[in-house]
Amino acid sequence: GPLGSDHHMEFCRVCKDGGELLCCDTCPSSYHIHCLNPPLPEIPNGEWLCPRCTCPALKGK
């Protein structure tokens, strides 16, 4: 549908530029593979989670 769950940012979250972007599977963030830390040599197959989603959430006690 319009603006469904697969609506991702059209620019890299790191450098704010467009182009070939890797989209996170659990949030709207998009990244260039070379802007990641560490950078990826190529766009991975299958699902991918961005650094913000792979960090364990800081929850209170």
C-alpha distance matrix in Angstrom:
0.0 3.8 6.3 5.4 8.8 9.5 10.0 13.7 16.6 17.8 21.3 23.6 24.3 28.0 28.9 26.1 26.1 23.4 23.7 23.0 21.5 21.3 18.2 19.0 17.3 17.7 17.2 15.8 19.2 20.0 23.6 25.9 27.7 31.0 30.2 29.9 33.0 34.2 32.6 31.1 32.6 29.4 25.7 25.9 24.4 22.4 21.1 22.4 22.9 24.0 27.4 26.2 24.6 27.5 30.0 31.1 30.0 33.0 33.4 36.3 38.9
3.8 0.0 3.8 5.5 9.2 9.7 8.6 12.2 14.5 15.5 19.1 21.7 22.4 26.1 26.8 23.7 23.8 21.2 22.0 21.9 20.4 20.7 17.8 18.8 17.9 18.1 16.8 14.6 17.9 18.7 22.3 24.7 27.0 30.0 28.9 29.0 32.2 33.6 32.0 30.8 32.4 29.4 25.8 26.5 25.4 23.8 22.2 23.0 23.1 23.6 26.9 25.5 24.4 27.6 29.8 31.1 29.8 32.5 33.1 36.0 38.9
6.3 3.8 0.0 3.8 6.8 7.3 5.5 9.0 11.3 12.9 16.2 18.6 19.0 22.7 23.6 20.6 21.1 18.9 20.0 19.9 18.0 18.1 15.0 15.7 15.1 15.0 13.3 11.0 14.3 15.5 19.2 21.9 24.2 27.1 25.7 25.8 28.9 30.5 29.0 28.1 30.0 27.2 23.7 24.3 23.7 22.0 20.1 20.4 20.1 20.3 23.4 21.9 21.0 24.3 26.4 27.7 26.3 29.0 29.8 32.7 35.7
5.4 5.5 3.8 0.0 3.8 5.3 5.7 9.4 12.5 14.5 17.7 19.5 19.7 23.4 24.8 22.2 22.7 20.4 21.1 20.4 18.1 17.5 14.1 14.3 12.9 12.8 11.9 10.6 14.2 15.6 19.3 22.0 23.9 27.1 25.9 25.4 28.3 29.7 28.4 27.3 29.2 26.3 22.6 22.7 21.7 19.6 17.6 18.4 18.2 19.1 22.4 20.9 19.4 22.5 24.8 25.9 24.7 27.7 28.3 31.3 34.0
8.8 9.2 6.8 3.8 0.0 3.8 5.6 8.2 11.6 14.2 16.9 18.1 17.8 21.5 23.3 21.1 21.9 20.0 20.6 19.5 16.7 15.5 11.8 11.2 9.5 9.0 8.6 8.2 11.8 13.6 17.2 20.2 21.7 25.0 23.7 22.8 25.5 26.8 25.8 24.7 26.9 24.2 20.5 20.2 19.4 17.0 14.6 15.2 14.8 15.8 19.1 17.6 15.8 18.8 21.2 22.2 21.2 24.3 25.0 28.1 30.8
9.5 9.7 7.3 5.3 3.8 0.0 3.8 6.0 9.7 11.7 14.5 15.7 16.2 19.7 21.2 19.1 19.4 17.1 17.3 15.9 13.4 12.4 9.0 9.5 8.3 9.3 8.8 7.5 10.5 11.2 14.7 17.3 18.8 22.2 21.3 20.6 23.6 24.8 23.4 22.0 23.9 21.0 17.3 17.4 16.6 14.8 12.7 13.3 13.6 14.6 18.1 17.4 15.8 18.5 21.3 22.8 22.3 25.5 26.7 30.1 32.8
10.0 8.6 5.5 5.7 5.6 3.8 0.0 3.8 6.9 8.9 12.0 13.9 14.4 18.0 19.2 16.6 17.0 14.8 15.7 15.2 12.8 12.7 9.5 10.5 10.6 11.1 9.2 6.5 9.4 10.2 13.9 16.6 18.8 21.8 20.5 20.4 23.6 25.1 23.5 22.6 24.6 21.9 18.4 19.2 19.0 17.6 15.5 15.3 15.2 15.2 18.5 17.4 16.6 19.7 22.0 23.8 23.0 25.9 27.2 30.4 33.4
13.7 12.2 9.0 9.4 8.2 6.0 3.8 0.0 3.8 6.3 8.8 10.2 10.7 14.3 15.6 13.2 13.7 11.9 12.9 12.4 9.6 9.6 6.7 8.2 9.5 10.3 7.8 4.4 6.1 6.5 10.2 13.0 15.4 18.2 16.8 16.8 20.0 21.6 20.1 19.4 21.6 19.2 15.9 17.0 17.5 16.6 14.4 13.4 13.0 12.4 15.5 14.8 14.6 17.5 19.7 22.0 21.4 24.2 26.0 29.3 32.4
16.6 14.5 11.3 12.5 11.6 9.7 6.9 3.8 0.0 3.8 5.5 7.4 8.0 11.6 12.4 9.7 10.5 9.2 11.2 11.7 9.0 10.1 8.1 9.9 12.2 12.7 9.6 5.9 5.7 5.7 8.9 11.6 14.6 16.8 14.9 15.6 18.9 20.8 19.2 19.2 21.4 19.4 16.6 18.3 19.4 19.0 16.9 15.2 14.5 12.8 15.4 14.6 15.4 18.3 20.0 22.6 21.9 24.3 26.4 29.6 32.9
17.8 15.5 12.9 14.5 14.2 11.7 8.9 6.3 3.8 0.0 3.8 7.0 9.2 12.1 11.8 8.9 8.3 6.1 8.1 9.3 7.8 10.1 9.4 12.1 14.6 15.8 13.1 9.5 8.8 7.0 9.3 10.8 14.2 16.1 14.7 16.1 19.7 21.4 19.2 19.1 20.7 18.6 16.1 18.5 19.7 19.9 18.4 16.8 16.7 15.1 17.7 17.5 18.4 21.0 22.8 25.6 25.2 27.6 29.9 33.2 36.5
21.3 19.1 16.2 17.7 16.9 14.5 12.0 8.8 5.5 3.8 0.0 3.8 6.4 8.7 8.0 5.2 5.0 4.3 7.3 9.0 7.4 9.9 10.0 12.5 15.7 16.7 13.8 10.6 8.6 6.4 7.3 8.6 12.3 13.4 11.7 13.6 17.0 18.9 16.8 17.3 19.1 17.6 15.7 18.3 20.2 20.8 19.1 16.9 16.5 14.1 16.1 16.2 17.8 20.1 21.5 24.6 24.4 26.5 29.2 32.3 35.7
23.6 21.7 18.6 19.5 18.1 15.7 13.9 10.2 7.4 7.0 3.8 0.0 3.8 5.4 5.6 4.7 5.4 6.1 8.2 9.0 6.7 8.5 9.3 11.2 14.8 15.8 13.2 10.8 7.6 5.2 4.4 5.9 9.4 10.3 8.1 9.9 13.3 15.2 13.3 14.3 16.5 15.5 13.9 16.4 18.9 19.6 17.8 15.1 14.4 11.5 13.0 13.6 15.6 17.4 18.7 22.0 22.2 24.2 27.1 30.4 33.7
24.3 22.4 19.0 19.7 17.8 16.2 14.4 10.7 8.0 9.2 6.4 3.8 0.0 3.8 6.1 5.6 8.1 9.6 12.0 12.6 9.7 10.4 10.2 10.9 14.5 14.6 11.7 9.8 6.4 5.9 5.7 8.3 11.2 11.9 8.8 9.7 12.5 14.9 13.9 15.4 18.2 17.6 16.0 17.8 20.3 20.5 18.2 15.1 13.5 10.2 11.0 10.8 13.3 15.4 16.1 19.3 19.1 20.9 23.8 26.9 30.3
28.0 26.1 22.7 23.4 21.5 19.7 18.0 14.3 11.6 12.1 8.7 5.4 3.8 0.0 3.8 5.8 8.2 10.7 12.7 13.4 11.1 11.9 12.7 13.4 17.2 17.4 14.9 13.4 9.8 8.8 6.8 8.0 10.4 10.0 6.4 8.0 10.3 12.8 12.0 14.2 16.9 17.1 16.3 18.4 21.4 22.0 20.0 16.6 15.1 11.5 11.2 11.8 14.8 16.2 16.5 20.0 20.2 21.6 24.9 27.9 31.2
28.9 26.8 23.6 24.8 23.3 21.2 19.2 15.6 12.4 11.8 8.0 5.6 6.1 3.8 0.0 3.8 5.4 8.7 11.1 12.7 11.4 13.2 14.5 16.0 19.8 20.4 17.7 15.6 12.3 10.5 8.5 8.5 11.4 10.3 7.4 10.3 12.8 15.0 13.4 15.6 17.7 17.8 17.3 20.0 23.0 24.1 22.4 19.2 18.2 14.8 14.9 15.6 18.5 19.9 20.3 23.8 23.9 25.3 28.6 31.5 34.8
26.1 23.7 20.6 22.2 21.1 19.1 16.6 13.2 9.7 8.9 5.2 4.7 5.6 5.8 3.8 0.0 3.8 6.8 10.1 12.3 10.9 13.2 13.8 15.6 19.1 19.6 16.5 13.9 11.0 9.6 8.9 9.6 13.2 13.0 10.3 12.9 15.7 17.9 16.3 17.9 19.9 19.4 18.3 20.9 23.5 24.3 22.5 19.6 18.6 15.4 16.2 16.3 18.8 20.9 21.5 24.7 24.5 26.0 28.9 31.8 35.3
26.1 23.8 21.1 22.7 21.9 19.4 17.0 13.7 10.5 8.3 5.0 5.4 8.1 8.2 5.4 3.8 0.0 3.8 6.9 9.7 9.4 12.5 13.8 16.3 19.8 21.0 18.2 15.3 12.7 10.2 9.1 8.6 12.3 12.0 10.4 13.5 16.7 18.5 16.1 17.2 18.6 17.8 16.9 20.0 22.5 23.7 22.5 19.9 19.6 16.8 18.0 18.7 20.9 22.7 23.7 27.2 27.2 29.0 32.0 35.0 38.4
23.4 21.2 18.9 20.4 20.0 17.1 14.8 11.9 9.2 6.1 4.3 6.1 9.6 10.7 8.7 6.8 3.8 0.0 3.8 6.9 7.3 10.8 12.1 15.2 18.4 20.0 17.5 14.4 12.3 9.4 9.0 8.4 12.1 12.7 11.9 14.6 18.1 19.6 16.8 17.1 18.1 16.6 15.3 18.5 20.5 21.8 20.8 18.8 19.0 16.8 18.8 19.5 21.1 23.0 24.6 27.9 28.1 30.2 33.0 36.2 39.6
23.7 22.0 20.0 21.1 20.6 17.3 15.7 12.9 11.2 8.1 7.3 8.2 12.0 12.7 11.1 10.1 6.9 3.8 0.0 3.8 6.0 9.7 11.8 15.3 18.2 20.4 18.6 15.7 13.8 10.2 9.5 7.8 10.7 11.7 12.1 14.6 18.2 19.1 15.9 15.5 15.8 14.0 12.8 16.3 18.2 19.9 19.6 17.9 18.9 17.2 19.4 20.7 21.9 23.4 25.4 28.8 29.4 31.8 34.6 38.0 41.2
23.0 21.9 19.9 20.4 19.5 15.9 15.2 12.4 11.7 9.3 9.0 9.0 12.6 13.4 12.7 12.3 9.7 6.9 3.8 0.0 3.8 6.9 9.7 13.2 15.8 18.6 17.4 15.0 13.1 9.4 8.4 6.6 8.5 10.5 11.5 13.2 16.9 17.4 14.1 12.9 13.1 10.7 9.2 12.7 14.5 16.4 16.4 14.9 16.4 15.3 17.8 19.5 20.3 21.4 23.8 27.1 28.0 30.8 33.5 37.1 40.1
21.5 20.4 18.0 18.1 16.7 13.4 12.8 9.6 9.0 7.8 7.4 6.7 9.7 11.1 11.4 10.9 9.4 7.3 6.0 3.8 0.0 3.8 6.2 9.6 12.5 15.0 13.7 11.6 9.5 5.7 5.2 4.9 7.2 9.9 10.0 11.0 14.7 15.6 12.7 11.8 13.1 10.8 8.5 11.4 13.3 14.6 13.8 11.9 13.0 11.7 14.4 15.9 16.5 17.9 20.3 23.5 24.3 27.1 29.8 33.4 36.3
21.3 20.7 18.1 17.5 15.5 12.4 12.7 9.6 10.1 10.1 9.9 8.5 10.4 11.9 13.2 13.2 12.5 10.8 9.7 6.9 3.8 0.0 3.8 6.7 9.5 12.2 11.7 10.5 8.5 5.4 5.1 5.9 6.5 10.1 10.2 9.8 13.3 13.9 11.6 10.1 12.0 9.6 6.6 8.5 10.4 11.3 10.2 8.2 9.5 8.8 11.9 13.6 13.7 14.7 17.5 20.6 21.7 24.7 27.3 31.0 33.7
18.2 17.8 15.0 14.1 11.8 9.0 9.5 6.7 8.1 9.4 10.0 9.3 10.2 12.7 14.5 13.8 13.8 12.1 11.8 9.7 6.2 3.8 0.0 3.8 6.4 8.9 8.2 7.1 6.1 4.4 6.5 8.9 9.9 13.3 12.7 11.9 15.1 16.1 14.4 13.2 15.4 13.0 9.7 10.5 11.6 11.2 9.2 7.5 8.1 7.8 11.4 12.3 11.8 13.5 16.4 19.1 19.7 22.9 25.1 28.8 31.6
19.0 18.8 15.7 14.3 11.2 9.5 10.5 8.2 9.9 12.1 12.5 11.2 10.9 13.4 16.0 15.6 16.3 15.2 15.3 13.2 9.6 6.7 3.8 0.0 3.8 5.6 5.7 6.4 5.7 6.2 8.2 11.1 11.5 14.8 13.7 12.0 14.5 15.6 14.9 13.9 16.7 14.7 11.5 11.2 12.2 10.9 7.8 5.7 4.9 5.3 9.0 9.5 8.2 10.2 13.1 15.6 16.2 19.5 21.6 25.3 28.0
17.3 17.9 15.1 12.9 9.5 8.3 10.6 9.5 12.2 14.6 15.7 14.8 14.5 17.2 19.8 19.1 19.8 18.4 18.2 15.8 12.5 9.5 6.4 3.8 0.0 3.8 6.0 7.8 8.7 9.7 11.9 14.6 14.7 18.2 17.4 15.4 17.7 18.5 17.9 16.4 19.0 16.7 13.2 12.1 11.9 9.5 6.1 5.8 5.7 7.9 11.5 11.5 9.1 10.9 14.2 15.9 16.4 20.0 21.6 25.3 27.7
17.7 18.1 15.0 12.8 9.0 9.3 11.1 10.3 12.7 15.8 16.7 15.8 14.6 17.4 20.4 19.6 21.0 20.0 20.4 18.6 15.0 12.2 8.9 5.6 3.8 0.0 3.8 7.1 8.6 10.9 13.4 16.6 17.0 20.2 18.7 16.6 18.4 19.6 19.6 18.7 21.7 19.8 16.5 15.4 15.4 12.9 9.3 8.5 6.6 8.2 11.1 9.9 7.2 9.8 12.5 13.7 13.5 17.0 18.3 21.9 24.4
17.2 16.8 13.3 11.9 8.6 8.8 9.2 7.8 9.6 13.1 13.8 13.2 11.7 14.9 17.7 16.5 18.2 17.5 18.6 17.4 13.7 11.7 8.2 5.7 6.0 3.8 0.0 3.8 5.6 8.7 11.7 15.3 16.4 19.3 17.3 15.7 17.9 19.5 19.3 19.0 22.1 20.3 17.1 16.8 17.4 15.4 12.0 10.5 8.3 8.2 10.8 9.0 7.7 11.1 13.1 14.6 13.9 16.9 18.5 22.0 24.9
15.8 14.6 11.0 10.6 8.2 7.5 6.5 4.4 5.9 9.5 10.6 10.8 9.8 13.4 15.6 13.9 15.3 14.4 15.7 15.0 11.6 10.5 7.1 6.4 7.8 7.1 3.8 0.0 3.8 6.6 10.2 13.7 15.6 18.4 16.4 15.6 18.4 20.2 19.4 19.1 21.9 19.9 16.8 17.2 18.0 16.5 13.6 12.1 10.6 9.7 12.5 11.1 10.7 14.0 15.9 17.9 17.1 19.8 21.6 24.9 28.0
19.2 17.9 14.3 14.2 11.8 10.5 9.4 6.1 5.7 8.8 8.6 7.6 6.4 9.8 12.3 11.0 12.7 12.3 13.8 13.1 9.5 8.5 6.1 5.7 8.7 8.6 5.6 3.8 0.0 3.8 6.8 10.5 12.5 14.9 12.7 12.0 14.8 16.8 16.0 16.1 19.1 17.6 14.8 15.6 17.2 16.4 13.5 11.1 9.4 7.4 9.9 9.0 9.7 12.6 14.3 16.9 16.5 19.1 21.5 24.9 28.1
20.0 18.7 15.5 15.6 13.6 11.2 10.2 6.5 5.7 7.0 6.4 5.2 5.9 8.8 10.5 9.6 10.2 9.4 10.2 9.4 5.7 5.4 4.4 6.2 9.7 10.9 8.7 6.6 3.8 0.0 3.8 7.1 9.4 12.0 10.3 10.3 13.7 15.4 13.8 13.7 16.2 14.5 11.9 13.5 15.3 15.3 13.1 10.7 10.1 8.1 10.8 11.2 12.0 14.2 16.2 19.2 19.4 22.1 24.6 28.1 31.2
23.6 22.3 19.2 19.3 17.2 14.7 13.9 10.2 8.9 9.3 7.3 4.4 5.7 6.8 8.5 8.9 9.1 9.0 9.5 8.4 5.2 5.1 6.5 8.2 11.9 13.4 11.7 10.2 6.8 3.8 0.0 3.8 6.1 8.3 6.6 7.0 10.6 12.2 10.3 10.6 13.2 12.1 10.3 12.4 15.0 15.7 14.0 11.0 10.6 8.0 10.0 11.4 12.8 14.2 16.0 19.4 20.1 22.6 25.5 29.0 32.0
25.9 24.7 21.9 22.0 20.2 17.3 16.6 13.0 11.6 10.8 8.6 5.9 8.3 8.0 8.5 9.6 8.6 8.4 7.8 6.6 4.9 5.9 8.9 11.1 14.6 16.6 15.3 13.7 10.5 7.1 3.8 0.0 3.8 5.3 5.2 6.8 10.5 11.5 8.6 8.9 10.6 9.8 8.9 11.8 14.8 16.4 15.5 12.7 13.1 10.9 12.4 14.5 16.0 16.7 18.6 22.2 23.3 25.7 28.8 32.2 35.2
27.7 27.0 24.2 23.9 21.7 18.8 18.8 15.4 14.6 14.2 12.3 9.4 11.2 10.4 11.4 13.2 12.3 12.1 10.7 8.5 7.2 6.5 9.9 11.5 14.7 17.0 16.4 15.6 12.5 9.4 6.1 3.8 0.0 3.8 5.5 5.6 8.8 8.9 5.7 5.1 7.1 6.7 6.6 9.2 12.7 14.7 14.1 11.3 12.2 10.5 11.7 14.6 15.8 15.6 17.7 21.3 23.0 25.5 28.7 32.2 34.9
31.0 30.0 27.1 27.1 25.0 22.2 21.8 18.2 16.8 16.1 13.4 10.3 11.9 10.0 10.3 13.0 12.0 12.7 11.7 10.5 9.9 10.1 13.3 14.8 18.2 20.2 19.3 18.4 14.9 12.0 8.3 5.3 3.8 0.0 3.8 5.5 8.0 8.1 4.7 6.1 7.5 8.7 9.9 12.5 16.1 18.3 17.8 14.8 15.3 13.0 13.4 16.3 18.0 17.7 19.2 22.9 24.6 26.7 30.1 33.5 36.2
30.2 28.9 25.7 25.9 23.7 21.3 20.5 16.8 14.9 14.7 11.7 8.1 8.8 6.4 7.4 10.3 10.4 11.9 12.1 11.5 10.0 10.2 12.7 13.7 17.4 18.7 17.3 16.4 12.7 10.3 6.6 5.2 5.5 3.8 0.0 3.8 6.6 8.1 6.1 8.5 10.9 11.8 12.1 14.4 17.9 19.4 18.2 14.8 14.4 11.4 11.2 13.6 16.0 16.1 17.0 20.8 22.1 24.0 27.4 30.7 33.6
29.9 29.0 25.8 25.4 22.8 20.6 20.4 16.8 15.6 16.1 13.6 9.9 9.7 8.0 10.3 12.9 13.5 14.6 14.6 13.2 11.0 9.8 11.9 12.0 15.4 16.6 15.7 15.6 12.0 10.3 7.0 6.8 5.6 5.5 3.8 0.0 3.8 5.4 4.5 6.9 10.3 11.3 11.2 12.6 16.1 17.3 15.8 12.2 11.5 8.6 8.1 11.1 13.1 12.7 13.8 17.5 19.2 21.2 24.7 28.0 30.7
33.0 32.2 28.9 28.3 25.5 23.6 23.6 20.0 18.9 19.7 17.0 13.3 12.5 10.3 12.8 15.7 16.7 18.1 18.2 16.9 14.7 13.3 15.1 14.5 17.7 18.4 17.9 18.4 14.8 13.7 10.6 10.5 8.8 8.0 6.6 3.8 0.0 2.9 5.1 8.2 11.5 13.4 13.9 14.6 18.1 19.2 17.7 14.0 12.9 10.2 8.3 11.4 13.7 12.4 12.7 16.4 18.5 20.1 23.7 26.9 29.3
34.2 33.6 30.5 29.7 26.8 24.8 25.1 21.6 20.8 21.4 18.9 15.2 14.9 12.8 15.0 17.9 18.5 19.6 19.1 17.4 15.6 13.9 16.1 15.6 18.5 19.6 19.5 20.2 16.8 15.4 12.2 11.5 8.9 8.1 8.1 5.4 2.9 0.0 3.8 6.6 9.6 12.0 13.1 13.5 17.1 18.5 17.5 14.1 13.5 11.5 10.0 13.5 15.2 13.4 14.1 17.6 20.1 21.9 25.4 28.6 30.8
32.6 32.0 29.0 28.4 25.8 23.4 23.5 20.1 19.2 19.2 16.8 13.3 13.9 12.0 13.4 16.3 16.1 16.8 15.9 14.1 12.7 11.6 14.4 14.9 17.9 19.6 19.3 19.4 16.0 13.8 10.3 8.6 5.7 4.7 6.1 4.5 5.1 3.8 0.0 3.8 6.6 8.9 10.3 11.6 15.4 17.3 16.7 13.5 13.8 11.8 11.4 14.9 16.4 15.1 16.5 20.1 22.4 24.5 27.9 31.2 33.6
31.1 30.8 28.1 27.3 24.7 22.0 22.6 19.4 19.2 19.1 17.3 14.3 15.4 14.2 15.6 17.9 17.2 17.1 15.5 12.9 11.8 10.1 13.2 13.9 16.4 18.7 19.0 19.1 16.1 13.7 10.6 8.9 5.1 6.1 8.5 6.9 8.2 6.6 3.8 0.0 3.8 5.5 7.0 8.1 11.9 14.2 14.2 11.5 12.8 11.8 12.3 15.9 16.6 15.3 17.4 20.9 23.3 25.8 29.0 32.5 34.8
32.6 32.4 30.0 29.2 26.9 23.9 24.6 21.6 21.4 20.7 19.1 16.5 18.2 16.9 17.7 19.9 18.6 18.1 15.8 13.1 13.1 12.0 15.4 16.7 19.0 21.7 22.1 21.9 19.1 16.2 13.2 10.6 7.1 7.5 10.9 10.3 11.5 9.6 6.6 3.8 0.0 3.8 7.2 8.7 12.2 15.2 16.1 14.1 15.9 15.3 16.1 19.7 20.2 18.9 21.1 24.5 27.0 29.6 32.8 36.3 38.5
29.4 29.4 27.2 26.3 24.2 21.0 21.9 19.2 19.4 18.6 17.6 15.5 17.6 17.1 17.8 19.4 17.8 16.6 14.0 10.7 10.8 9.6 13.0 14.7 16.7 19.8 20.3 19.9 17.6 14.5 12.1 9.8 6.7 8.7 11.8 11.3 13.4 12.0 8.9 5.5 3.8 0.0 3.8 6.1 9.2 12.4 13.6 12.2 14.7 14.6 16.3 19.5 19.6 18.7 21.5 24.7 27.0 29.9 32.8 36.5 38.7
25.7 25.8 23.7 22.6 20.5 17.3 18.4 15.9 16.6 16.1 15.7 13.9 16.0 16.3 17.3 18.3 16.9 15.3 12.8 9.2 8.5 6.6 9.7 11.5 13.2 16.5 17.1 16.8 14.8 11.9 10.3 8.9 6.6 9.9 12.1 11.2 13.9 13.1 10.3 7.0 7.2 3.8 0.0 3.8 6.7 9.5 10.5 9.2 12.0 12.3 14.8 17.6 17.3 16.9 20.0 23.1 25.0 28.1 30.9 34.6 36.9
25.9 26.5 24.3 22.7 20.2 17.4 19.2 17.0 18.3 18.5 18.3 16.4 17.8 18.4 20.0 20.9 20.0 18.5 16.3 12.7 11.4 8.5 10.5 11.2 12.1 15.4 16.8 17.2 15.6 13.5 12.4 11.8 9.2 12.5 14.4 12.6 14.6 13.5 11.6 8.1 8.7 6.1 3.8 0.0 3.8 6.5 7.8 7.2 10.5 11.9 14.3 17.2 16.2 15.3 18.6 21.4 23.6 26.9 29.4 33.2 35.2
24.4 25.4 23.7 21.7 19.4 16.6 19.0 17.5 19.4 19.7 20.2 18.9 20.3 21.4 23.0 23.5 22.5 20.5 18.2 14.5 13.3 10.4 11.6 12.2 11.9 15.4 17.4 18.0 17.2 15.3 15.0 14.8 12.7 16.1 17.9 16.1 18.1 17.1 15.4 11.9 12.2 9.2 6.7 3.8 0.0 3.8 6.7 8.0 11.7 13.9 16.7 19.2 17.5 16.9 20.5 22.8 24.9 28.4 30.6 34.3 36.2
22.4 23.8 22.0 19.6 17.0 14.8 17.6 16.6 19.0 19.9 20.8 19.6 20.5 22.0 24.1 24.3 23.7 21.8 19.9 16.4 14.6 11.3 11.2 10.9 9.5 12.9 15.4 16.5 16.4 15.3 15.7 16.4 14.7 18.3 19.4 17.3 19.2 18.5 17.3 14.2 15.2 12.4 9.5 6.5 3.8 0.0 3.7 6.6 10.2 13.1 16.1 18.1 15.8 15.3 19.1 21.0 22.9 26.5 28.3 32.1 33.9
21.1 22.2 20.1 17.6 14.6 12.7 15.5 14.4 16.9 18.4 19.1 17.8 18.2 20.0 22.4 22.5 22.5 20.8 19.6 16.4 13.8 10.2 9.2 7.8 6.1 9.3 12.0 13.6 13.5 13.1 14.0 15.5 14.1 17.8 18.2 15.8 17.7 17.5 16.7 14.2 16.1 13.6 10.5 7.8 6.7 3.7 0.0 3.8 6.8 10.1 13.2 14.8 12.3 12.2 15.9 17.7 19.4 23.1 24.8 28.5 30.4
22.4 23.0 20.4 18.4 15.2 13.3 15.3 13.4 15.2 16.8 16.9 15.1 15.1 16.6 19.2 19.6 19.9 18.8 17.9 14.9 11.9 8.2 7.5 5.7 5.8 8.5 10.5 12.1 11.1 10.7 11.0 12.7 11.3 14.8 14.8 12.2 14.0 14.1 13.5 11.5 14.1 12.2 9.2 7.2 8.0 6.6 3.8 0.0 3.8 6.6 9.7 11.6 9.6 9.4 13.1 15.4 17.2 20.7 22.9 26.6 28.8
22.9 23.1 20.1 18.2 14.8 13.6 15.2 13.0 14.5 16.7 16.5 14.4 13.5 15.1 18.2 18.6 19.6 19.0 18.9 16.4 13.0 9.5 8.1 4.9 5.7 6.6 8.3 10.6 9.4 10.1 10.6 13.1 12.2 15.3 14.4 11.5 12.9 13.5 13.8 12.8 15.9 14.7 12.0 10.5 11.7 10.2 6.8 3.8 0.0 3.8 6.6 8.0 5.8 6.1 9.6 12.0 13.5 17.0 19.3 23.0 25.3
24.0 23.6 20.3 19.1 15.8 14.6 15.2 12.4 12.8 15.1 14.1 11.5 10.2 11.5 14.8 15.4 16.8 16.8 17.2 15.3 11.7 8.8 7.8 5.3 7.9 8.2 8.2 9.7 7.4 8.1 8.0 10.9 10.5 13.0 11.4 8.6 10.2 11.5 11.8 11.8 15.3 14.6 12.3 11.9 13.9 13.1 10.1 6.6 3.8 0.0 3.8 5.5 5.3 6.2 8.8 11.9 13.1 16.1 18.8 22.5 25.2
27.4 26.9 23.4 22.4 19.1 18.1 18.5 15.5 15.4 17.7 16.1 13.0 11.0 11.2 14.9 16.2 18.0 18.8 19.4 17.8 14.4 11.9 11.4 9.0 11.5 11.1 10.8 12.5 9.9 10.8 10.0 12.4 11.7 13.4 11.2 8.1 8.3 10.0 11.4 12.3 16.1 16.3 14.8 14.3 16.7 16.1 13.2 9.7 6.6 3.8 0.0 3.8 5.4 5.1 6.1 9.8 11.3 13.8 17.0 20.5 23.1
26.2 25.5 21.9 20.9 17.6 17.4 17.4 14.8 14.6 17.5 16.2 13.6 10.8 11.8 15.6 16.3 18.7 19.5 20.7 19.5 15.9 13.6 12.3 9.5 11.5 9.9 9.0 11.1 9.0 11.2 11.4 14.5 14.6 16.3 13.6 11.1 11.4 13.5 14.9 15.9 19.7 19.5 17.6 17.2 19.2 18.1 14.8 11.6 8.0 5.5 3.8 0.0 3.8 5.7 5.6 8.5 8.8 11.2 14.3 17.7 20.7
24.6 24.4 21.0 19.4 15.8 15.8 16.6 14.6 15.4 18.4 17.8 15.6 13.3 14.8 18.5 18.8 20.9 21.1 21.9 20.3 16.5 13.7 11.8 8.2 9.1 7.2 7.7 10.7 9.7 12.0 12.8 16.0 15.8 18.0 16.0 13.1 13.7 15.2 16.4 16.6 20.2 19.6 17.3 16.2 17.5 15.8 12.3 9.6 5.8 5.3 5.4 3.8 0.0 3.8 5.5 7.5 8.1 11.4 13.8 17.5 20.1
27.5 27.6 24.3 22.5 18.8 18.5 19.7 17.5 18.3 21.0 20.1 17.4 15.4 16.2 19.9 20.9 22.7 23.0 23.4 21.4 17.9 14.7 13.5 10.2 10.9 9.8 11.1 14.0 12.6 14.2 14.2 16.7 15.6 17.7 16.1 12.7 12.4 13.4 15.1 15.3 18.9 18.7 16.9 15.3 16.9 15.3 12.2 9.4 6.1 6.2 5.1 5.7 3.8 0.0 3.8 6.2 8.5 11.7 14.3 18.0 20.1
30.0 29.8 26.4 24.8 21.2 21.3 22.0 19.7 20.0 22.8 21.5 18.7 16.1 16.5 20.3 21.5 23.7 24.6 25.4 23.8 20.3 17.5 16.4 13.1 14.2 12.5 13.1 15.9 14.3 16.2 16.0 18.6 17.7 19.2 17.0 13.8 12.7 14.1 16.5 17.4 21.1 21.5 20.0 18.6 20.5 19.1 15.9 13.1 9.6 8.8 6.1 5.6 5.5 3.8 0.0 3.8 6.1 8.6 11.7 15.2 17.4
31.1 31.1 27.7 25.9 22.2 22.8 23.8 22.0 22.6 25.6 24.6 22.0 19.3 20.0 23.8 24.7 27.2 27.9 28.8 27.1 23.5 20.6 19.1 15.6 15.9 13.7 14.6 17.9 16.9 19.2 19.4 22.2 21.3 22.9 20.8 17.5 16.4 17.6 20.1 20.9 24.5 24.7 23.1 21.4 22.8 21.0 17.7 15.4 12.0 11.9 9.8 8.5 7.5 6.2 3.8 0.0 3.8 6.3 8.7 12.2 14.0
30.0 29.8 26.3 24.7 21.2 22.3 23.0 21.4 21.9 25.2 24.4 22.2 19.1 20.2 23.9 24.5 27.2 28.1 29.4 28.0 24.3 21.7 19.7 16.2 16.4 13.5 13.9 17.1 16.5 19.4 20.1 23.3 23.0 24.6 22.1 19.2 18.5 20.1 22.4 23.3 27.0 27.0 25.0 23.6 24.9 22.9 19.4 17.2 13.5 13.1 11.3 8.8 8.1 8.5 6.1 3.8 0.0 3.8 5.9 9.6 12.1
33.0 32.5 29.0 27.7 24.3 25.5 25.9 24.2 24.3 27.6 26.5 24.2 20.9 21.6 25.3 26.0 29.0 30.2 31.8 30.8 27.1 24.7 22.9 19.5 20.0 17.0 16.9 19.8 19.1 22.1 22.6 25.7 25.5 26.7 24.0 21.2 20.1 21.9 24.5 25.8 29.6 29.9 28.1 26.9 28.4 26.5 23.1 20.7 17.0 16.1 13.8 11.2 11.4 11.7 8.6 6.3 3.8 0.0 3.8 6.8 9.6
33.4 33.1 29.8 28.3 25.0 26.7 27.2 26.0 26.4 29.9 29.2 27.1 23.8 24.9 28.6 28.9 32.0 33.0 34.6 33.5 29.8 27.3 25.1 21.6 21.6 18.3 18.5 21.6 21.5 24.6 25.5 28.8 28.7 30.1 27.4 24.7 23.7 25.4 27.9 29.0 32.8 32.8 30.9 29.4 30.6 28.3 24.8 22.9 19.3 18.8 17.0 14.3 13.8 14.3 11.7 8.7 5.9 3.8 0.0 3.8 6.6
36.3 36.0 32.7 31.3 28.1 30.1 30.4 29.3 29.6 33.2 32.3 30.4 26.9 27.9 31.5 31.8 35.0 36.2 38.0 37.1 33.4 31.0 28.8 25.3 25.3 21.9 22.0 24.9 24.9 28.1 29.0 32.2 32.2 33.5 30.7 28.0 26.9 28.6 31.2 32.5 36.3 36.5 34.6 33.2 34.3 32.1 28.5 26.6 23.0 22.5 20.5 17.7 17.5 18.0 15.2 12.2 9.6 6.8 3.8 0.0 3.8
38.9 38.9 35.7 34.0 30.8 32.8 33.4 32.4 32.9 36.5 35.7 33.7 30.3 31.2 34.8 35.3 38.4 39.6 41.2 40.1 36.3 33.7 31.6 28.0 27.7 24.4 24.9 28.0 28.1 31.2 32.0 35.2 34.9 36.2 33.6 30.7 29.3 30.8 33.6 34.8 38.5 38.7 36.9 35.2 36.2 33.9 30.4 28.8 25.3 25.2 23.1 20.7 20.1 20.1 17.4 14.0 12.1 9.6 6.6 3.8 0.0
